[in-house]
Amino acid sequence: MQFNYKQLHKLILHPLLIGLVSVGAITSVSKASFIAKNRITTTQAVAQQVVQNQGIYRSDRFKFQFSYSSKYFVIDNKISTPSNQIDSPLASIDIWTKNHAQKIRNGEYAGGTEYPANVSITVNNNPKKLPLQIWVKQSNQFSDTRNFQSARIAGQTGIKFQSSGLYENENVAFVNPRDGRIIVIKLSKTNYGNNDALYRRAYHQVINSFTLLNNRR
C-alpha cells in the first residue's frame, strides 16, 4: 500500500484551518460587539450631557414653557404689575448670555447705558381683541414694522415680522387661545460680532420648543 503524503497533509491542516477560522470569527464578533457597545455608551453620554445643559423656563401663571441652553444663557424674569398703560406687557422674560448677564450684575450698563441686544419674550393684553397684525401696528412696542408673514408656533398660527428701533428686530407673535393674550418672541440684533449668532440660536430654540401647558379656560 502506497502512503499518500498529500492526503495526510490535508488531514492535518484541515482541522487547524477550521480552528483558526473559528477563532478569527469569535475575535471579530467580540471586537464588533465591543465597538457597538462603546458606541452606544458614547451616544448615551452625549445625549445625557445635552439634556443636562438644557434649561426649562416654565410659567405657571401664563401656562407655557420653553427650553434654552443653560450652558450659555441665563433668564431674567420680570413680572409687571397692573398699570394704566394698556400697552405695557404683563410679563417680560429676557434671555442673556452669561457674559452679558455678569456685566449687567456688575453695573456696567448703569447710568442710562442701553442693555445689549438679546432675546425676549413678552405677554401682552389685547382687550379689544384686535387681529395680530393690527395689534402690532398699533402697539408702542414696535416701530417701522414690515415683512409680515404667517408663522406656526406652539400649535398656533401666528405672524412673523421685522421691526426697527434701538436695534433691528425679528419677531414672532401669536395669540394664546387660553386667555386671548398675545405672546411675542423677539430677537434683537446689532448686525456685527458673534453675539447675534449666539442669540439667534436661543431665539430659534425658544420658538421650536415653546409649548402651551393648558389650553382650557
C-alpha positions as CSV (number, residue, x, y, z in Angstrom):
1,M,0.0,0.0,0.0
2,Q,1.4,3.3,-1.1
3,F,1.4,6.1,1.6
4,N,-0.1,9.3,0.3
5,Y,1.7,12.3,1.9
6,K,-0.7,14.8,0.2
7,Q,-3.7,13.2,1.9
8,L,-2.0,13.2,5.3
9,H,-1.1,16.9,4.8
10,K,-4.7,17.7,4.1
11,L,-5.9,15.7,7.1
12,I,-3.6,17.6,9.4
13,L,-4.2,21.1,8.0
14,H,-7.9,20.9,7.7
15,P,-8.7,20.9,11.4
16,L,-6.1,23.5,12.0
17,L,-7.7,25.8,9.4
18,I,-11.2,25.3,10.8
19,G,-9.8,26.2,14.3
20,L,-8.1,29.3,13.0
21,V,-11.2,30.4,11.2
22,S,-13.4,29.8,14.3
23,V,-11.0,31.8,16.5
24,G,-10.9,34.6,13.9
25,A,-14.7,34.7,13.7
26,I,-15.1,34.8,17.5
27,T,-12.5,37.6,17.7
28,S,-14.3,39.6,15.0
29,V,-17.6,39.2,16.7
30,S,-16.2,40.2,20.1
31,K,-14.5,43.2,18.6
32,A,-17.6,44.3,16.8
33,S,-19.6,43.8,20.0
34,F,-17.1,46.0,21.9
35,I,-17.2,48.7,19.2
36,A,-21.0,48.7,19.2
37,K,-21.3,48.7,23.0
38,N,-18.7,51.5,23.2
39,R,-20.6,53.5,20.5
40,I,-23.9,53.1,22.4
41,T,-22.2,54.2,25.7
42,T,-20.7,57.3,23.9
43,T,-24.1,58.2,22.4
44,Q,-25.9,57.9,25.7
45,A,-23.2,60.1,27.4
46,V,-23.6,62.8,24.7
47,A,-27.4,62.6,25.0
48,Q,-27.2,62.9,28.8
49,Q,-24.9,65.9,28.5
50,V,-27.2,67.6,26.1
51,V,-30.2,67.0,28.5
52,Q,-28.1,68.3,31.4
53,N,-27.3,71.5,29.5
54,Q,-31.0,72.2,28.7
55,G,-32.8,74.6,31.0
56,I,-36.6,74.8,31.1
57,Y,-38.4,78.0,31.8
58,R,-42.0,77.4,33.0
59,S,-44.7,79.9,33.7
60,D,-47.5,78.5,35.8
61,R,-49.2,81.9,35.7
62,F,-49.4,82.1,31.9
63,K,-49.3,78.4,31.3
64,F,-46.4,78.0,28.9
65,Q,-42.8,76.7,28.9
66,F,-39.8,76.6,26.6
67,S,-36.2,75.4,26.7
68,Y,-32.9,77.1,26.4
69,S,-29.2,76.2,26.7
70,S,-28.3,76.7,30.4
71,K,-24.7,76.2,29.4
72,Y,-24.6,79.6,27.6
73,F,-27.6,81.5,28.7
74,V,-29.5,82.7,31.8
75,I,-33.0,84.0,32.2
76,D,-34.2,87.3,33.8
77,N,-37.9,87.1,34.6
78,K,-39.7,90.4,35.3
79,I,-43.5,90.3,36.0
80,S,-45.0,93.8,35.8
81,T,-47.8,95.0,38.0
82,P,-51.1,96.3,36.5
83,S,-50.9,99.9,35.3
84,N,-52.8,102.4,33.4
85,Q,-50.7,101.7,30.3
86,I,-52.7,99.3,28.3
87,D,-49.7,98.7,26.0
88,S,-47.4,97.7,28.9
89,P,-46.5,93.9,28.9
90,L,-47.9,91.8,31.7
91,A,-44.6,89.8,31.7
92,S,-41.2,90.3,30.2
93,I,-38.7,87.5,30.1
94,D,-35.1,88.3,28.9
95,I,-32.6,85.7,27.8
96,W,-29.0,86.8,28.2
97,T,-25.6,85.2,27.5
98,K,-23.8,84.5,30.7
99,N,-21.2,87.2,29.8
100,H,-23.9,89.9,29.3
101,A,-25.7,88.8,32.5
102,Q,-22.5,89.2,34.5
103,K,-21.8,92.6,33.1
104,I,-25.4,93.7,33.9
105,R,-25.0,92.4,37.5
106,N,-21.6,94.3,37.8
107,G,-23.4,97.5,36.8
108,E,-21.5,98.1,33.5
109,Y,-24.8,99.3,31.9
110,A,-25.8,101.5,34.8
111,G,-26.4,105.3,34.3
112,G,-28.7,105.0,31.3
113,T,-26.5,102.9,29.1
114,E,-28.6,100.7,26.9
115,Y,-28.6,97.0,27.5
116,P,-27.2,94.7,24.8
117,A,-29.3,93.2,22.1
118,N,-30.8,89.9,23.3
119,V,-33.8,87.6,23.1
120,S,-37.0,88.5,24.9
121,I,-40.5,87.1,25.4
122,T,-43.4,89.3,26.4
123,V,-47.0,88.5,27.4
124,N,-49.4,91.3,26.4
125,N,-53.1,92.1,26.9
126,N,-55.4,92.6,23.9
127,P,-58.6,93.9,25.4
128,K,-60.1,95.0,22.0
129,K,-59.4,91.5,20.5
130,L,-57.6,93.1,17.6
131,P,-56.2,90.9,14.8
132,L,-52.5,90.2,15.4
133,Q,-51.1,92.4,12.6
134,I,-53.3,95.4,13.6
135,W,-52.4,95.0,17.2
136,V,-48.7,95.0,16.3
137,K,-49.1,98.1,14.1
138,Q,-50.9,100.0,16.9
139,S,-48.6,98.9,19.7
140,N,-46.0,101.3,21.0
141,Q,-43.6,98.4,21.5
142,F,-42.7,98.3,17.8
143,S,-41.7,100.8,15.2
144,D,-41.1,100.6,11.4
145,T,-42.9,97.2,11.3
146,R,-42.6,95.3,7.9
147,N,-42.4,92.0,6.1
148,F,-45.4,90.4,7.8
149,Q,-45.7,86.6,7.1
150,S,-47.7,83.8,8.6
151,A,-45.9,81.6,11.2
152,R,-46.6,78.4,13.1
153,I,-45.7,78.2,16.8
154,A,-46.9,76.2,19.8
155,G,-49.5,74.6,17.6
156,Q,-51.0,78.1,16.8
157,T,-51.0,80.2,13.6
158,G,-49.3,83.5,14.2
159,I,-47.2,86.0,12.4
160,K,-43.5,86.8,12.0
161,F,-42.3,90.3,11.1
162,Q,-39.4,92.7,11.4
163,S,-39.2,96.0,13.2
164,S,-36.6,98.7,14.0
165,G,-35.7,100.8,17.0
166,L,-32.6,100.8,19.0
167,Y,-31.8,97.5,17.3
168,E,-33.0,95.7,14.3
169,N,-35.6,93.0,15.4
170,E,-37.1,89.8,14.3
171,N,-40.4,89.0,15.9
172,V,-42.9,86.1,16.2
173,A,-46.3,86.8,17.7
174,F,-49.3,84.6,18.3
175,V,-52.5,84.6,20.5
176,N,-52.7,82.2,23.4
177,P,-56.2,80.6,22.9
178,R,-56.4,80.0,26.7
179,D,-56.7,83.7,27.7
180,G,-56.6,85.7,24.4
181,R,-53.2,87.3,25.4
182,I,-50.6,87.9,22.8
183,I,-47.1,86.4,23.2
184,V,-44.2,88.0,21.3
185,I,-40.8,86.4,21.0
186,K,-38.2,88.9,19.8
187,L,-34.6,88.7,18.6
188,S,-32.7,92.0,18.7
189,K,-29.6,92.3,16.6
190,T,-26.6,94.6,16.3
191,N,-25.6,93.1,12.9
192,Y,-22.0,92.7,13.9
193,G,-19.9,90.4,16.1
194,N,-20.7,86.9,17.4
195,N,-23.5,87.9,19.8
196,D,-26.1,87.9,17.1
197,A,-25.3,84.3,16.2
198,L,-25.4,83.2,19.8
199,Y,-28.8,84.9,20.4
200,R,-30.2,83.6,17.2
201,R,-29.6,80.0,18.4
202,A,-31.5,80.8,21.6
203,Y,-34.3,82.5,19.6
204,H,-34.9,79.5,17.4
205,Q,-34.7,77.1,20.3
206,V,-37.4,79.1,22.2
207,I,-39.6,79.1,19.1
208,N,-39.1,75.4,18.4
209,S,-39.7,74.3,22.0
210,F,-42.5,76.8,23.0
211,T,-45.4,74.8,24.5
212,L,-48.7,75.9,25.9
213,L,-49.4,73.8,29.0
214,N,-53.1,74.1,29.1
215,N,-55.5,75.5,26.5
216,R,-58.6,75.1,28.6
217,R,-60.3,78.1,30.1
